[in-house]
Amino acid sequence: MPLQSGSRVGAYEIIGSLGAGGMGEVYRAHDTRLGRTVAMKVLPDAFVHDVDRVARFEREARLLASLSHVNIAALYGMEEIGGMLLLAMELVEGPTLADLIGRGPVPIVDALKIAHQIAEALEAAHEKGIIHRDLKPANVKLGTDGKVKVLDFGLAKALDTTTASTADAFNTPTMSVAAKTFAGVVLGTAAYMSPEQAKGAGTDQRTDVFAFGCVVYEMLVARRTFPGDTVTEAIASVLAREPDLAALPPAASPRLVELLRRCLEKDPKRRWHAIGDVRVELDAIVADPHGAKLAASRYERPPLWKRALPAVVTGVVAAGIAAAAIWMLRPAPPARALARFAYVLPKEQRFTRNGRHVLAISPDGSTVAYVANNQLYLKPMADMNARPVPGTTQDINTPLFSPDGRWVAFCVVPEGKLKKIAVTGGSTVTLADIDNPFGAQWVGDSIYLGQGRKGIVRVSASGGKAETMVPVGPDELAQSPQLLPDGDHVLFTLAKTTGDDRWDKAQIVVQSLRTKERTVVLDGGSDARYVPTGHLVYALGGTLFGVPFNTKSLRVTGGPVPVLEGVSRAAAVNTGASFFAFSDDGSLVDIPGGVTGSLAPVSLAMVTRTGERKPLPLPARPFQYPRVSPDGKQIAVEINDGDKDWNIWVYELSGGTSMRRLTFAGRNRAPVWSRDGQRITYRSDRDGQDSVYWQRADGSGTAERLTAGEKDRLDQPEAWSPDGKTLTFVTGGGGPTLIRMLSLDGDRKPRMLVEPKLYASNSTFSPDGRWFAYESGDSGQPKIYVQPFPPSGAKYEVSAGGGDARPLWSPDGKQLFYLQNAGQLRLVAVDVRTQPSFAFGTPVPLAIDGIVARGARPYDITPDGKQFLVMLPPADADSGSVATFQINVVLNWFEDLKTRVPLP
């Protein structure tokens, strides 16, 4: 709540408000102890518990305290009073530079005097290793005594003497503005960003040089150097447009024009490297503001009539041509600038790949939402940082913004709930019970969700029961609904429940909510979106296609054209989700990926319990299911190189960079070593049905089929009992996922081991063969359980909470490992006792992080129990640097779409 005039905060009496911004509210206050008037900045109540903002606030105090310069507003003190954090600063009476520019262009002589003082302030800060990073006219005060004061070093960053890494760059703040009430602040800041700042690259003093050039240009021209009506347009201008130096006053010195040109160079290597050099150049320009001395030293100017004659003739000719053009041509609106850049996730973040959508952009294009480490993050376009959203640390997916951009909804998988939360923070609000969604759209006061076999449902944005709007057949799946502009027809993808290429062969259809009439628009492709340019954009493999679409006739009016390649997508057998999104103003965001159905490359490494890593000398590949042989000399792993190439490979740990391919027929997955190490068991569809096979690990002989499989179901091996006589395997693909067992003795007939309500999987035997552990979601979230083997009816819940998965027994039987989702995925160990009865302790995190969790268990342990074989993000073996995960951003992409796919 704003402070009222006359109220007291400690020794400060509030006189009135001076304004508010992303970093706090500012008041005119009287310091009753020292008898002086101050500017008091208070962190807003809404952000008091925001650790990031508090840290920035405290950093502002430390930075300001280290600066003492006549052109920098002084800091008097920092205090914490009644739960409020505040700064007492020098109150500078007078207008801001923005106020002055609002009256029109600043005369050259006056502008140079102001610019010189700003340069001196920045030079003093840079000498102390501090950059401002938010220089703009609103942060420059013009004192009544003629002194210029630069304000708000609250977003400054101490310069690193070494080159900052890309990941570190994203941990440095520029601004933090999420609410629409601060839109002007965001836009104002975006217009002065350097290109490297807008792209999310590292910043140094050259960033301030660029902003300085923008400020000086704006003083002389009375308009922004890089204009734009929205945040995205402003950033696009910075990235793609060149400053109009011809708009500078004709009377300006050529040296001033050249100074600004070098300040505004997009390549920082070609820009002025130090503001001190700029200040020295300004000294010379101030002495000759109009360049009269420079001109006189070069040539004697001809008479005025001679100088004017060419301009007059040119003007007459140009006027004639322009008049003719006006009669012949209708002026076309100026095209908006197309700009591309990428946001690289910090090195500790990885996208949560669960087959569902994990990326969204707000309707106005100002904010991106994504899911990483099982948490929702919001990334303002005008900010270099993404911030985690508290209360979203479970297994979540499908973020989507409300039409006004004030809320973001998401699905909580373990709870089966659709929730929403304000982008400014607060408590989550539960809207409805839903199944894991196959895409969603928030339009008006309704949220439409694809529910696979259950068709398309509607949920009120205020909450309530999900209502089925479009049912589908028993062998059909509905994905990615979108209500078309007429409010009656729903566009969605319709796929069959069977077939590994179901989404590539799906149909894009439109159905009327009123008449229930369904129209097939396209055969082949999925995840279609209608965009206001009059196009459909849909995914086929890893490529986006665009096609003209008439919303009245519900027909495409032209052929498909590839418009973007290399878009990441869920595996073809999953939900058909492709990771891209559009804003209403035409921006595109996507997660780059590989070919159709392939997974992102990962590296394999041996990691000790203390976290010491030894990468295997293998190039990064789309690895899954890494497994160590019983003698510890080999590993088997699945490589998923696309929908048609899933195979098992074997690698000798003794060294070398080559691997041996074991399987050749069909698609082969999920290797499991036999207990004697002579065979490898795996899942294969070589006979048309996903079943369990095994074959000799040295590649000799032929593969033998162990399970017959069932229609529309798949069998996948999990573990052999210590005596090598019993195999557990999971059966899934239709209905609950079950754990079964197959004995090599007797009739080899599969028998039920665990029959859950929802699912059970990832079984593992204790070394003594008396117990088995597994993961189940029957409680509403993944948990780890242990049962006797053979089952007796007893069951122990080992999980400390929820979100626990992928268990593995230690070779000595004294510990149970599993992955725990505690806001960030981590590997934990639980001490266990198996005799005379089962008992277990408290999970303890191991010093092993960064495991890429996908598919079944993404790690294994060596027979001696000293090292883990894990999948990690791709790493450079020499430097140890971790490969990046990124979001590609294209501002004003609709302009490119209209060019590539013209309408009839």
Buried (B, 14 or more C-beta within 10 A) or exposed (E): EEBEEEEEBBBBBBBEBBEBBBBBBBBBBBBEEEEEBBBBBBBBEEBBEBEEBBEBBBBBBEBBBBBEBEBBBBBBEBBEEEEBBBBBBBBBEBBBBBEBBEEEBBBBEBBBBBBBBBBBBBBBBBBBBBBBBBBBBBBBBBBEEEEBBBBBBBBBBBBBEEEBEBBBBBBBBBBBBBBBEBBEBBBBBBBBBBBBBBBBBBBBBBBBBBBBBBBBBBBBBBEBBBEBEBBBBBBBBBBBBEBEBEEBBEEBBEBBBEBBBBBBBBEBEEBBBBBBBBBEBBEBBBEBBBBEEBBEEEEEEEEEEEEEEEEEEEEEEEEEEEEEEEEEEEEEEEEBBBBBBBBBBBBEBBBBBBBBBBBBBBBBBBBBBBBBBBBBBBBBBBBBBBBBBBBBBBBBBBBBBBBEBBBBBBBBBBBBBBBBBBBBBEEBBEBBEBBBBBBBBBBEEBBBBBBBBBBBBBBBBEEEEBEEBBBBEEEBBBBBBBBBEEEEBBBBBBBBBEEBBBBBBBBBBBBBBEEEEBEEBBEBBBBBBBBEBBBBBBBBBBBBBBBBBEBEEBEBEBEBBEBBEBBBBBBBBBBBBBBBBBBBBBBBBBBBBBBBBBBBBBBBBBBBBEEEBEBBEBEBBBBBBBBBBBEBEBBBBBBBBBBEBBBBBBBEBEEEEEBBEBBEEBBBBBBBBBBEBBBBBBBBBBBEBBBBBBBBBEEEEEBEBBBEBBEEBBBBBBBBBBEBEBBBBBBBBBEBBBBBBBBEEEEEEBEEBBEBEEBBBBBBBBBEBBBBBBBBBBBBBBBBBBBBBEEEEEEBEBBBEBBBBBBBBBBEBBBBBBBBBBBBBBBBBBBBEBEEEBEBEEBEEBEBBBBBBBBBBBBBBBBEBEBBBBBBBBBEEEEEBBBBBBBBBBBBBBBBBBEEBEEE
